[in-house]
Amino acid sequence: MTRKLPRSDQLDIATLSGLFRHTTNSYKYLFFISLLTLAKDRIFENNDGICLREIETEMLVTAWYPHVYFKLSFGSQDKIASALQSIPHTDDDRNLLSRSGRGKLRKRLASCNEVQKYQLMRYVPHRILRPFFAVETRGMPDQRVNREVFNLSAELFDERRPLFRFDDSEEFICLHPDWIAYLKQHQTILEGWALWHWSDHMQRRNPGIPAVTRKLFPPDRRAPLYAQRRFWDTAIDETSIRCIYTGKKLSFGYELDHFLPWRFVAHDQLWNLVPVDSQANSSKSDRIPSEMYIDSLADTQCAGLSIVRDRSSEEKWKKEVEPYITDLYIAPEETLESEKLKSAYHRTLKPLMSIAEQQGFQSGWTYK
């Protein structure tokens, strides 16, 4: 990210800009994002301070979606994933994606004492502040850093203006008034800056995983599949389309299946959507299907594309076929040739299916 943070004559913006330098775990990203969220919720008023336990809960709320819903990795030494795994999951977890659902999740996480054993707040608040006292703590033994940062943030609060200081109990932090004003004035830029760094960190921790940036925060709602259904309605109206899992001839009561689960790809591209029997769709759920279905998927896609090509204008055809060209690395005319389309699907899907299996998605599903 090339954009610099807004300047300030009163504050050490250079230190804030380097906040995520040499960061190997997720804690700093999640702490700062959570701090911004809670400060905004308080309309940037900090009279009573912000409880570290509340920040910890917000960190877990932010991490819940990419970890539990998409199985993204935070790194081998990161304890965020372990803390989340200590929290019982329920069948209602899908409903936690909404804004109101996040409130329910927040209450569940806040009431789970099991999280405390991971001591997520043991180091990160002090390490966030340490760069503001770089000279005083340079070369200091690690076991002394927390106490020294605690003392310095109190003693030099007015003079050095660190981001925050601790209260006497070390259970609350108090943002510096000048930083409150800065965060309020530039909240949109700061959120974008922090989220860019968070996304970059997670992409590096999950190489080869598709659409990592779309898996970090839940949408308010999933987009409807109107255009995709119109595509397949046209194909079913013109020719015989059979379910790739059951072999049954499909009518307009079909379901649209994400061949690779949405929880893995996080998109609704047409090349990954295929009409199937409703019972098969329910049985498959978020499993990875057996490779034995790839040829049938390609044949069905080829049939659908051929029908739509014959009935569409050149402009509409280019729009329909664009995702296939981009994601399957295939020429437009090759989408209408069964063998070439099968080859493109095998070449594209097999590595992704392997990655999904490594992430913990159940693989090799077949309809019985």
SEVEXVEX-805399 format. One record per residue (C-alpha): z, x, y; residue in three letters. Coordinates in steps of 0.2 Angstrom, whole numbers, padded with zeros to 4 digits, always signed. Layout:
<nodes>
ZXYALA/...
</nodes>
This chain:
<nodes>
+0000+0000+0000MET/-0006+0008+0016THR/+0003-0004+0029ARG/+0018+0004+0037LYS/+0034-0006+0040LEU/+0036-0012+0058PRO/+0044+0001+0069ARG/+0061+0000+0077SER/+0070+0010+0091ASP/+0087+0006+0084GLN/+0085+0008+0065LEU/+0080+0021+0052ASP/+0064+0013+0046ILE/+0058+0029+0038ALA/+0073+0028+0026THR/+0069+0010+0022LEU/+0051+0015+0019SER/+0056+0027+0006GLY/+0068+0015-0003LEU/+0057+0015-0019PHE/+0052+0033-0020ARG/+0055+0041-0037HIS/+0062+0024-0044THR/+0061+0023-0063THR/+0070+0007-0067ASN/+0069-0011-0060SER/+0086-0012-0051TYR/+0081-0007-0034LYS/+0066-0018-0033TYR/+0075-0033-0039LEU/+0091-0029-0028PHE/+0080-0028-0012PHE/+0070-0044-0016ILE/+0086-0053-0020SER/+0094-0047-0005LEU/+0079-0054+0006LEU/+0080-0071-0004THR/+0099-0073-0001LEU/+0098-0068+0017ALA/+0084-0080+0020LYS/+0094-0094+0012ASP/+0108-0090+0024ARG/+0096-0091+0038ILE/+0100-0073+0041PHE/+0118-0076+0045GLU/+0130-0064+0037ASN/+0147-0069+0043ASN/+0155-0069+0026ASP/+0145-0056+0018GLY/+0135-0058+0002ILE/+0143-0057-0015CYS/+0136-0043-0027LEU/+0138-0055-0041ARG/+0127-0067-0032GLU/+0114-0053-0030ILE/+0115-0049-0048GLU/+0112-0067-0053THR/+0097-0068-0041GLU/+0090-0052-0049MET/+0091-0060-0066LEU/+0083-0076-0060VAL/+0068-0065-0053THR/+0067-0055-0069ALA/+0069-0070-0081TRP/+0051-0077-0079TYR/+0041-0061-0083PRO/+0053-0056-0097HIS/+0057-0072-0106VAL/+0041-0081-0102TYR/+0028-0067-0103PHE/+0038-0054-0113LYS/+0034-0040-0100LEU/+0043-0024-0102SER/+0055-0017-0089PHE/+0056+0001-0097GLY/+0065+0008-0112SER/+0081+0012-0102GLN/+0082-0003-0091ASP/+0096-0015-0095LYS/+0089-0030-0086ILE/+0080-0035-0102ALA/+0096-0033-0112SER/+0106-0043-0100ALA/+0093-0057-0101LEU/+0093-0057-0120GLN/+0112-0060-0120SER/+0110-0077-0112ILE/+0106-0091-0124PRO/+0089-0099-0122HIS/+0086-0117-0124THR/+0071-0128-0128ASP/+0071-0134-0110ASP/+0067-0116-0104ASP/+0049-0122-0099ARG/+0056-0134-0086ASN/+0064-0119-0077LEU/+0048-0114-0069LEU/+0049-0127-0055SER/+0059-0124-0039ARG/+0073-0136-0045SER/+0073-0128-0062GLY/+0076-0111-0054ARG/+0092-0119-0047GLY/+0097-0124-0065LYS/+0093-0106-0071LEU/+0104-0099-0057ARG/+0119-0109-0062LYS/+0117-0104-0080ARG/+0116-0086-0077LEU/+0130-0086-0064ALA/+0141-0094-0078SER/+0137-0082-0091CYS/+0151-0069-0092ASN/+0141-0059-0106GLU/+0130-0052-0092VAL/+0145-0042-0085GLN/+0146-0029-0099LYS/+0129-0022-0093TYR/+0136-0017-0076GLN/+0120-0020-0067LEU/+0129-0018-0050MET/+0138-0002-0055ARG/+0126+0010-0046TYR/+0112+0001-0038VAL/+0120-0004-0021PRO/+0126+0013-0018HIS/+0110+0021-0023ARG/+0101+0009-0011ILE/+0112+0016+0003LEU/+0113+0034-0002ARG/+0097+0039+0008PRO/+0105+0034+0024PHE/+0118+0048+0020PHE/+0106+0060+0012ALA/+0113+0076+0021VAL/+0131+0071+0017GLU/+0127+0068-0002THR/+0114+0081-0005ARG/+0119+0091-0021GLY/+0134+0080-0024MET/+0140+0077-0042PRO/+0134+0060-0048ASP/+0152+0054-0052GLN/+0157+0056-0033ARG/+0142+0048-0025VAL/+0148+0030-0026ASN/+0165+0033-0018ARG/+0157+0044-0004GLU/+0143+0031+0000VAL/+0157+0018+0001PHE/+0167+0028+0013ASN/+0152+0034+0024LEU/+0145+0016+0025SER/+0161+0011+0033ALA/+0165+0026+0044GLU/+0147+0027+0051LEU/+0142+0009+0051PHE/+0140+0008+0070ASP/+0134+0025+0072GLU/+0121+0028+0058ARG/+0117+0009+0055ARG/+0114+0009+0036PRO/+0107-0007+0029LEU/+0124-0013+0024PHE/+0142-0008+0020ARG/+0154-0014+0007PHE/+0170-0024+0010ASP/+0187-0017+0004ASP/+0185-0025-0013SER/+0168-0018-0016GLU/+0163-0036-0021GLU/+0154-0041-0005PHE/+0141-0032+0006ILE/+0139-0035+0025CYS/+0122-0032+0032LEU/+0121-0023+0048HIS/+0118-0035+0063PRO/+0103-0024+0068ASP/+0096-0025+0051TRP/+0098-0044+0050ILE/+0088-0046+0066ALA/+0075-0034+0059TYR/+0074-0043+0042LEU/+0073-0060+0051LYS/+0059-0055+0063GLN/+0048-0046+0049HIS/+0053-0056+0034GLN/+0035-0060+0029THR/+0029-0042+0030ILE/+0045-0035+0021LEU/+0043-0048+0007GLU/+0025-0043+0004GLY/+0030-0024+0005TRP/+0044-0026-0008ALA/+0033-0037-0020LEU/+0019-0025-0019TRP/+0030-0011-0025HIS/+0038-0022-0038TRP/+0021-0027-0045SER/+0015-0009-0045ASP/+0031-0004-0055HIS/+0028-0018-0067MET/+0010-0014-0070GLN/+0015+0004-0074ARG/+0028-0002-0086ARG/+0015-0013-0094ASN/-0001-0003-0096PRO/-0015-0013-0104GLY/-0007-0030-0101ILE/-0018-0042-0092PRO/-0014-0051-0076ALA/+0003-0043-0073VAL/+0004-0048-0055THR/+0001-0066-0060ARG/+0016-0065-0072LYS/+0030-0060-0060LEU/+0034-0077-0052PHE/+0032-0094-0058PRO/+0019-0106-0049PRO/+0026-0122-0042ASP/+0015-0131-0055ARG/+0001-0126-0067ARG/-0017-0130-0060ALA/-0025-0145-0069PRO/-0040-0141-0080LEU/-0052-0154-0073TYR/-0067-0142-0071ALA/-0065-0135-0088GLN/-0064-0152-0096ARG/-0080-0158-0087ARG/-0089-0143-0095PHE/-0083-0148-0112TRP/-0086-0166-0109ASP/-0104-0162-0106THR/-0106-0152-0121ALA/-0098-0165-0133ILE/-0108-0179-0125ASP/-0124-0169-0130GLU/-0121-0161-0146THR/-0109-0160-0161SER/-0094-0149-0157ILE/-0081-0146-0171ARG/-0064-0140-0169CYS/-0064-0121-0173ILE/-0047-0123-0183TYR/-0049-0139-0193THR/-0068-0141-0194GLY/-0066-0160-0188LYS/-0080-0167-0177LYS/-0073-0169-0159LEU/-0074-0184-0148SER/-0067-0186-0130PHE/-0049-0187-0137GLY/-0049-0168-0139TYR/-0036-0155-0132GLU/-0041-0139-0123LEU/-0033-0124-0131ASP/-0031-0107-0124HIS/-0037-0096-0138PHE/-0026-0082-0132LEU/-0010-0091-0126PRO/-0008-0094-0107TRP/+0008-0085-0108ARG/-0001-0070-0112PHE/-0017-0071-0101VAL/-0010-0081-0087ALA/-0027-0089-0083HIS/-0037-0104-0086ASP/-0054-0095-0088GLN/-0067-0105-0097LEU/-0071-0092-0110TRP/-0054-0093-0117ASN/-0053-0112-0117LEU/-0060-0122-0132VAL/-0059-0140-0137PRO/-0049-0143-0152VAL/-0041-0156-0163ASP/-0024-0162-0155SER/-0014-0158-0171GLN/-0021-0141-0172ALA/-0017-0138-0154ASN/+0001-0143-0156SER/+0003-0133-0172SER/-0004-0117-0164LYS/+0007-0118-0148SER/+0009-0100-0141ASP/+0004-0091-0157ARG/-0011-0078-0158ILE/-0024-0086-0170PRO/-0031-0076-0184SER/-0046-0065-0181GLU/-0056-0076-0193MET/-0058-0089-0179TYR/-0067-0078-0167ILE/-0084-0081-0174ASP/-0081-0100-0173SER/-0075-0098-0155LEU/-0090-0089-0150ALA/-0102-0101-0159ASP/-0093-0116-0150THR/-0094-0107-0133GLN/-0113-0103-0136CYS/-0116-0121-0140ALA/-0107-0127-0124GLY/-0115-0114-0113LEU/-0133-0119-0120SER/-0130-0137-0116ILE/-0123-0134-0099VAL/-0137-0122-0095ARG/-0151-0135-0099ASP/-0142-0148-0088ARG/-0137-0137-0073SER/-0146-0130-0058SER/-0147-0111-0056GLU/-0133-0111-0044GLU/-0121-0121-0055LYS/-0126-0111-0070TRP/-0122-0094-0061LYS/-0105-0101-0056LYS/-0101-0107-0074GLU/-0106-0091-0083VAL/-0098-0078-0070GLU/-0081-0077-0079PRO/-0090-0073-0096TYR/-0100-0059-0087ILE/-0085-0052-0079THR/-0072-0053-0093ASP/-0083-0051-0108LEU/-0094-0038-0101TYR/-0110-0047-0106ILE/-0126-0051-0097ALA/-0130-0069-0092PRO/-0144-0072-0105GLU/-0133-0064-0119GLU/-0121-0078-0117THR/-0134-0090-0125LEU/-0137-0078-0140GLU/-0124-0082-0154SER/-0123-0064-0162GLU/-0122-0055-0145LYS/-0109-0067-0139LEU/-0099-0065-0155LYS/-0100-0046-0153SER/-0093-0047-0135ALA/-0079-0059-0141TYR/-0074-0047-0155HIS/-0075-0032-0143ARG/-0064-0041-0130THR/-0052-0051-0140LEU/-0046-0039-0154LYS/-0038-0026-0142PRO/-0029-0040-0132LEU/-0023-0048-0148MET/-0016-0032-0154SER/-0007-0030-0137ILE/+0000-0048-0138ALA/+0007-0044-0155GLU/+0016-0028-0148GLN/+0023-0039-0135GLN/+0031-0051-0148GLY/+0018-0065-0149PHE/+0017-0071-0167GLN/+0000-0067-0173SER/-0012-0071-0187GLY/-0009-0090-0185TRP/-0020-0101-0196THR/-0021-0120-0197TYR/-0013-0128-0213LYS/
</nodes>
